[in-house]
Amino acid sequence: MSGQPLDLSAYTCGSVAQQEAFAQALLRELTQFGFVKLVHHGLSDEDVGALFDWTRKFFALPSLEKVRLAHPAGPEPQRGWSCVGAERTSKLYRAGLGETNIDEELFDAREHFDLGSPDDKAWPNRWPDERCLPGFQEFLERYYRNCAAVSSVVLAALEQALGLPAGAFGERCTHTASELRLNHYPAIEIEELRRGVVNRIWPHTDLGVITCLFQDGTGGLEMEDRASTAAGHKEAFLPVAQGPEGAPAEMIVSISETLQRWTNGRLPAAVHRVELAPHLKTLQQGLVPQRFSNAFFVKADREVSVAPLPQFLAPETPALYEEMSALEYHRFRVAQAYRG
């Protein structure tokens, strides 16, 4: 793994040659590793820091206030708060692999708050009372729009690298269905994680097109080691560390399932999990500190097909995935994550 972040400003502000070099580097990293780190992406360090401040404030709210915003478990787009253990990522991933025996009870030690587009009338957002968190809604709505703009640039660069017409991805993702998620992993005893029933997040892939993630410095995020898996070894993972203190905020961009489908498997979705940070893996007891992260899930517009695009089909490479709308696919997959 290169480990070196790419500078998105080379694409947004660079020459034609610099833009092409960035686009090819982006495709190379995503193809090889499933994810890439970006700096100078257009989201200021101040805004990223403020996002984490708001995240901490939200999860510090009294339980009764969060319960008032509870998202009902089920296949609809997620809005509001989901308690620790509500989502079962292990079932989501294993069902996606076609496994049928997924009744094993494996839990995620995480709570999260989800919001969609400020303009989404079909599934409106659930907000805490303004008196509880004054300024929370205003900031997150602005941050959502900024994330949408940055992710659109990433998709444009990827279109260029793949030789696709401009807008091949972007016109299918106008951010009417994209979602922003605030994650909180409460402090937990190492012994609890070592029992093998609870993990911070079990291995899984995301459902959208790409995911744009910021994490705090706690550690624990791991991505599948594709080289090891390709060599026939058991599924292995590599830690994805945060950049050094004082460095520009790193955005982690990973491939999600819809992009895998659109490219007919050329760009496989990134398998990832949240585990013990490397410096804690040898410990047998003690308290793992709480962790925060924030993910912007870039999702296809709901009526758009998630079947392979024609540019990735040929007689020798027929479609691997059936015709289905993005909303149908979302409902089908999310229902698996909440299956009791």
C-alpha positions in Angstrom: 0.0 0.0 0.0 1.5 3.4 -1.0 0.1 5.1 2.1 0.8 8.5 0.5 -2.3 10.7 0.0 -3.1 12.2 -3.4 -3.6 15.9 -3.7 -7.0 16.7 -5.2 -6.0 20.3 -5.9 -3.8 18.9 -8.7 -7.1 18.0 -10.5 -9.2 21.1 -9.5 -6.4 23.7 -10.1 -3.7 21.9 -12.2 -2.8 21.8 -15.8 -4.4 19.4 -18.3 -1.3 17.1 -17.8 -1.6 17.3 -14.0 -5.3 16.5 -14.1 -4.7 13.4 -16.2 -1.8 12.3 -13.9 -4.1 12.7 -10.9 -7.0 10.9 -12.5 -4.7 7.9 -13.4 -3.2 7.8 -9.9 -6.7 7.8 -8.5 -7.8 4.9 -10.6 -4.6 3.0 -9.9 -5.0 3.4 -6.1 -8.7 2.5 -6.1 -8.0 -0.5 -8.3 -5.1 -1.8 -6.3 -6.4 -1.1 -2.8 -10.1 -0.3 -3.0 -9.5 3.1 -1.3 -7.4 6.2 -1.5 -6.5 9.1 0.8 -7.0 12.6 -0.5 -5.7 15.9 0.9 -6.5 19.5 -0.3 -9.9 18.2 -1.2 -11.8 21.4 -0.7 -13.2 20.7 2.8 -11.3 23.0 5.2 -9.5 21.7 8.3 -11.7 24.1 10.3 -14.9 22.5 8.9 -13.7 19.0 9.4 -12.7 19.9 13.0 -16.1 21.5 13.6 -17.8 18.4 12.2 -16.2 16.3 14.9 -17.1 18.8 17.6 -20.7 18.6 16.5 -20.5 14.8 16.4 -19.3 14.7 20.0 -22.0 17.1 21.1 -24.7 15.1 19.5 -23.8 11.8 21.0 -23.4 13.5 24.4 -27.1 14.4 24.3 -29.4 12.7 26.9 -30.7 9.3 25.9 -34.3 10.6 25.8 -33.4 13.2 23.2 -31.7 10.7 21.0 -34.6 8.2 21.3 -36.9 10.9 20.1 -34.9 10.9 16.9 -34.7 7.1 16.5 -34.7 5.6 13.1 -37.1 2.7 12.8 -35.2 -0.4 11.9 -35.9 -1.4 8.3 -35.1 -1.0 4.7 -36.0 2.7 4.2 -33.3 5.4 3.9 -31.9 6.0 7.3 -32.8 9.2 9.1 -32.0 10.1 12.7 -30.4 8.1 15.4 -29.6 4.3 15.5 -28.7 2.8 18.9 -25.7 0.6 19.6 -26.2 -2.7 17.9 -29.1 -1.6 15.7 -27.3 -2.3 12.4 -25.7 -5.7 11.8 -22.9 -5.2 9.3 -21.9 -8.9 9.5 -25.3 -9.9 8.1 -25.1 -7.3 5.4 -21.7 -8.5 4.1 -22.3 -12.2 4.4 -25.7 -11.9 2.7 -24.0 -10.0 -0.1 -21.6 -12.9 -0.6 -24.6 -15.2 -1.1 -24.3 -16.9 2.3 -27.7 -18.3 3.5 -26.7 -19.4 7.1 -26.3 -15.9 8.6 -28.3 -16.4 11.8 -25.2 -16.1 14.0 -25.6 -13.1 16.4 -22.7 -10.8 15.8 -23.2 -7.2 17.0 -21.7 -3.8 16.1 -20.6 -1.7 19.1 -21.6 1.6 17.4 -24.3 4.2 17.4 -24.9 6.6 14.5 -26.9 9.6 13.3 -27.9 9.8 9.6 -29.2 12.6 7.4 -30.0 13.0 3.8 -30.3 15.9 1.4 -31.8 19.0 2.9 -34.1 19.0 -0.1 -35.4 15.4 0.3 -39.1 15.6 0.8 -39.8 11.9 0.5 -37.6 11.0 3.6 -37.1 14.2 5.6 -34.4 14.5 8.1 -34.9 14.2 11.9 -33.3 16.9 13.9 -32.8 17.5 17.6 -34.6 20.5 19.1 -32.7 23.6 18.1 -32.6 24.5 21.8 -30.6 21.4 22.5 -28.0 21.9 19.8 -28.3 25.4 18.4 -26.5 25.6 15.0 -26.3 21.8 14.5 -28.8 21.6 11.6 -27.4 24.7 9.9 -23.8 23.4 10.0 -24.6 19.8 8.8 -26.8 21.0 5.9 -24.0 23.2 4.7 -21.4 20.4 5.2 -23.6 18.0 3.3 -23.6 20.3 0.3 -19.9 20.8 0.5 -19.3 17.1 0.7 -21.5 16.6 -2.3 -19.5 19.1 -4.4 -16.2 17.5 -3.5 -17.4 13.9 -4.2 -18.6 15.1 -7.6 -15.1 16.2 -8.5 -13.7 12.8 -7.5 -16.3 11.1 -9.7 -15.4 13.4 -12.6 -11.7 12.4 -12.2 -12.6 8.7 -12.2 -14.7 9.1 -15.3 -11.7 10.7 -17.0 -9.4 7.9 -15.9 -11.8 5.2 -17.2 -12.3 7.0 -20.5 -16.0 7.5 -19.9 -18.1 10.4 -21.2 -18.2 13.3 -18.8 -21.1 12.8 -16.4 -21.3 9.0 -16.8 -21.2 8.7 -13.0 -22.0 12.3 -11.9 -25.3 12.6 -13.8 -26.5 9.5 -12.0 -25.5 11.0 -8.6 -27.0 14.4 -8.2 -27.0 13.8 -4.4 -30.8 13.6 -4.0 -30.1 10.2 -2.2 -26.6 10.6 -0.8 -26.3 10.4 3.0 -24.1 11.8 5.8 -23.5 9.6 8.8 -22.0 10.6 12.2 -20.5 7.5 13.9 -19.7 7.0 17.6 -18.0 3.9 19.0 -18.4 4.0 22.8 -15.5 3.0 25.0 -15.5 -0.8 25.4 -13.6 -3.4 27.3 -11.0 -5.3 25.3 -12.3 -8.6 26.8 -15.7 -7.9 25.3 -14.2 -7.5 21.8 -12.1 -10.7 22.2 -15.2 -12.9 22.9 -15.9 -12.7 19.2 -19.5 -11.7 19.4 -19.1 -7.9 19.4 -16.9 -5.8 17.2 -16.7 -2.1 16.5 -17.8 -2.9 12.9 -17.6 -6.3 11.3 -16.1 -6.7 7.8 -18.5 -5.2 5.2 -18.8 -3.2 2.0 -20.8 0.1 1.6 -23.9 0.2 -0.6 -23.4 3.4 -2.6 -21.0 4.6 -5.3 -18.1 5.9 -3.2 -17.7 6.7 0.5 -15.9 9.8 1.7 -14.7 9.3 5.3 -13.0 11.3 8.0 -11.8 9.6 11.2 -10.3 10.7 14.5 -6.9 9.6 15.7 -8.1 6.7 17.8 -7.3 4.1 15.1 -8.9 0.8 14.2 -10.1 1.3 10.6 -8.8 -1.6 8.4 -9.1 -2.3 4.7 -8.9 -5.7 3.1 -5.4 -6.6 2.0 -6.2 -7.3 -1.7 -2.8 -8.6 -2.6 -2.9 -11.2 0.2 -6.4 -12.2 -0.7 -5.6 -12.5 -4.4 -2.6 -14.7 -3.5 -5.1 -17.2 -2.1 -4.5 -16.4 1.6 -7.2 -16.1 4.2 -9.0 -12.7 4.2 -6.4 -10.2 5.7 -6.7 -6.5 6.6 -4.3 -3.6 6.7 -4.7 -0.6 9.2 -5.6 2.7 7.7 -4.0 5.3 10.0 -4.9 8.9 10.3 -2.2 11.4 9.1 0.2 13.0 11.6 -1.0 15.7 13.9 -0.9 19.1 12.2 -1.1 17.6 8.7 -4.0 18.5 6.4 -7.1 16.5 7.1 -7.1 13.3 5.0 -10.3 12.2 3.3 -10.5 8.4 2.8 -12.4 7.6 -0.4 -13.4 4.0 -0.9 -15.3 2.0 -3.6 -18.8 1.0 -2.8 -21.2 -1.7 -4.2 -23.0 0.5 -6.8 -19.7 1.4 -8.5 -18.8 -2.3 -8.5 -22.0 -3.0 -10.3 -21.8 -0.1 -12.7 -18.2 -1.2 -13.7 -19.4 -4.8 -14.0 -16.9 -5.9 -11.3 -13.9 -4.0 -12.7 -13.7 -1.9 -9.5 -14.7 -4.2 -6.6 -16.1 -2.6 -3.5 -13.7 -2.2 -0.6 -14.1 -4.6 2.3 -13.4 -2.8 5.6 -13.9 -3.1 9.3 -13.2 -1.3 12.6 -11.0 -3.4 14.9 -8.6 -2.8 17.8 -6.0 -0.2 16.8 -2.5 -1.8 16.2 -1.0 -0.7 19.5 -3.9 -2.4 21.4 -3.9 -5.8 19.6 -1.5 -7.4 22.0 -3.4 -6.4 25.1 -5.7 -8.9 26.8 -7.6 -6.4 29.0 -8.3 -2.8 29.5 -10.6 -0.1 28.1 -10.6 0.7 24.4 -11.2 4.5 24.1 -14.3 5.8 22.3 -13.9 6.6 18.6 -15.6 9.0 16.2 -15.8 9.1 12.4 -18.0 10.7 9.7 -18.9 9.2 6.4 -20.5 10.8 3.3 -22.2 8.0 1.3 -22.4 9.0 -2.3 -25.5 7.2 -3.6 -27.1 7.0 -7.0 -30.4 8.8 -7.6 -33.2 6.5 -6.5 -34.7 5.9 -9.9 -31.3 5.3 -11.6 -30.4 1.7 -12.6 -27.5 0.0 -10.8 -27.0 -2.5 -13.6 -23.6 -2.4 -15.4 -23.0 0.5 -17.7 -22.8 -0.3 -21.4 -19.1 0.7 -21.6 -18.3 -2.2 -19.3 -20.2 -4.9 -21.3 -18.9 -7.0 -24.2 -19.7 -10.5 -25.6 -16.8 -11.8 -23.5 -17.8 -9.8 -20.4 -21.6 -10.1 -20.1 -23.5 -8.4 -17.3 -22.7 -9.8 -13.8 -25.6 -7.9 -12.2 -29.3 -7.7 -12.9 -31.4 -4.6 -13.7 -32.6 -2.9 -10.5 -33.1 0.7 -9.4 -30.9 2.3 -6.8 -33.8 2.5 -4.3 -34.7 -1.2 -4.9 -31.1 -2.2 -4.3 -30.9 0.0 -1.2 -34.0 -1.5 0.3 -32.9 -5.1 -0.6 -29.5 -4.7 1.0 -30.4 -2.6 4.1 -33.1 -5.1 5.0 -30.4 -7.7 5.4 -28.5 -5.4 7.8 -31.5 -5.1 10.1 -32.7 -8.7 9.9 -33.2 -9.8 13.5 
